[in-house]
Amino acid sequence: MKLIVLGATGGTGLEIVRRAIGRGHCVTAFVRSPEKLTPFQDRIDVQRGDLLNVEELAKAIQGHDAVISGFGPRVPIAKSDAHLLERFAIALTDAMKKTEVTRAVVISTAFLFKEAILPPAYLFGRLFFPGVVTDAAAMEQILKNSALDWTLVRPPQLTDAAYTGKYRERVGRLPFAGFKISRADVAEFMVQTAEDGASVRKVIGVSR
């Protein structure tokens, strides 16, 4: 497949690029700082641009089979980034309307699982990361209201542990006792999800 990765220079984004290449896909990374992708050299196509610029984003997305987004605000979150995910969702949906590309796999957060008991993800999120919960919920609602073939992936705490290929997934729920998962495993799951249309318009919890 021809995949375009957004947020490709972040921790999860780099893993998405790595896993997509490993699975034999043609990868485009749309980023502000191409130099951060130097280790991949000629194995990917790197395009410089602004994720919040609709015209630039549409131009980059056109011609691909799917969009995979590992984009998210840096932690701690600056006041200027309080609504970054919402703004990103608006730009992404508007940009994709200008193309023939409809498939999008987007990372979100397990904090939005209101029925999770172990761990109490939503309660924890509301208490300690209320801004993240509000912004991620707004992003998801924009995608859900669009005509895109979206899949929202909600992992719990992300770690830098090595790829294992051993993770659990549940539609509409966080796997029981799903406290952590490596970025590499989330990336593998997201690439596989882009390959498979079975998860279109579904919210999926994934954890170790």
Secondary structure, DSSP 8 states (H G I E B T S, - for coil): -EEEEESTTSHHHHHHHHHHHHTT-EEEEEES-GGGGGGGGGGSEEEE--TT-HHHHHHHHTT-SEEEE-----SS--GGGTTHHHHHHHHHHHHHHTSS--EEEEE--GGG-TT--SS-HHHHHHHH-HHHHHHHHHHHHHHHTSSSEEEEEE-SEEE-----S--EEEETS--TT--EEEHHHHHHHHHHHHH-GGGTTEEEEEE-
